[in-house]
Amino acid sequence: MGAAVGACLQAPRREAALQRSADRYVDARNYPRPGQGHGPLSALEKALVRGFDDVCGDTFCEGEYYNLQAMRLRCSVQAASGNVGECVWTFAGSNMDVDAPTGRVVVDARDWACRLPLAPHTPLPLLLDALQGPEAIDTTLPGTTTTVYEGLTHCL
């Protein structure tokens, strides 16, 4: 009888642990299993970087931080559903001058963390399919009327 009571007491704990596991988020590079998303996410990141590099000189890189560099794209995915939680793309840039009286190089370095304007509950496979190819930065994001480029204009 003691074992049966113990099993009954453990059942809610197991259910709660399963629910926490279902709600948890993972790096998209590790979805659906560790390392399996690395290739598709790397391809997406490369396509976005190519697009950024193509438009940078005429847009984002004209100002004080003319040497902006795309650093890393990272997306979270709900492990149970495959829906994207969010994607953040980081950038860095700097501006430098020489202080004439001292010869000291004065550095103004900045970084930006830009959230992609995704629709809530966007399935990762849908996002990956939509943003393939050379026009990824200008492609309308699934479930929205906006693009990654438009999202960056509000961040950089």
N, C-alpha and C positions, 0 to 999 in steps of 0.2 A: 504494500500500500504506500509506503514511503517513497518508492521510486515513481509511482504514478502521480503522487502529489508534486514531487520535484519536477517531473516532466511538464505538468500543467503550469507550474510557476515559471518554467523556462520558456514556454511557448510565446508569451507576449514579448519577451526579450528578443527572441529570434525574429519575430515579426518586425519589431522596431529596428533591429539591425538590418534586415532586408530593405525596409523602407528607406533608411539612411543611405544604404548603398545605391538604391534606385535614384535618389535625389542628388547624388553627388556628381560633381563636374570633373572632367579630366581635360588635359591638354589635347587639342584636336590631333596632334601628332601621335597620340596614344589611343586613338579611337578607330575601330572598335576594340582593339587589343593593343597592348604596348608595342609601339614602333610601327604599327600598320598604317597609320595616317601620315607618316613622315614624307613619303614620296608625293602624294597628292598636295599636301600643304606646302612643301618646298616648291612644287611647280606653280602653285597659286602665288606664292610670295615672289618668285622670279618674274612671273607675268606682271604683277603689280609694280615691282621695282622697275622693270623695263618701261612701263607706261609712265611712271613717275619721272624717270630719267629723261624721257622724251618731252615732257611738258615743263619740267623744272625751270629751264633757262628762260622761258617766256612767262612764267607765272610765279611760283613760290620762291624761286632762287634769284629774283631781281632785286630784292631789298637788302637790308642790312646783313642778313645771313645768306649770302649768295652761294655758299657751299653746302647747302643742305644735303644730307645723306639719309636714305632710308636705312634703318638699323635692323628691326626685327618685327615680324608679324606673329601674333600669338592669339589663338582662339580657344575659348573654353566650350566644351560640349557636355550636355547632360548624358551621363553614361547609359542610362536606360533607354532614352528616347532618340538620341542622336541629334537633338536640337541644339543649335548654337546658343550659348549664353551671351557671349560677346566676343568681338575681335578687336584687338588694340594693335595699332601699328606705330612703332616708335621711330623718331627722327632725331638727328643731331645736326647742329651747325655752329659756326663760330664767326667772330669778327675780331681782327687783330690790328693793332696800331703800334707804332714805335714811339715811345715818349722821347722826344728830341733831347731834352736836357739830361736825362739819365741813361738813355740807350736801352731802357727796359722795354720789353715787349709786353704790351697790355692785351690781355685776352678776355673776350666776352664770349663765353661758350654757353649754349642753351640746348635743351632737349625738349621734345614734345611727345606726348602720348595721345594718339588720335584714335578714338573709337569709330569703327566703321558703322555707318547708319543702317544697321540691319533691322529687318522686321522681327518682332518677337517670334520665338519658336521656329526660326528658319532651320529646316533640316540641313545638316552638314552636306550630304550628297548633292542637294539642290544648289547650295552655294558654290560648291566645287565645280559642278557642271556649268553653272551660269558664268563663272569667271575664268573660263579657259581661253587661252589664245591671246593675241597681241593687243586686243582692245579691252582687256580686263578692267582697267582703271576707269573706262568710260561706259561700261556695261551697266544697265539698270539692275540694281540688286533685287533678288526675288522678293515679291510681296511689297515692294516700295515703288516710288517714282523717282528715286535718286540713285546716284552712282558713288563709287568710292571717291572719285575726283571731287565731286560736289561736297562730300563729307570733309575732305581735306581742306577745302576753302574755308571752312568754319573753324579749323584747328590751327593751321600753320599761318 
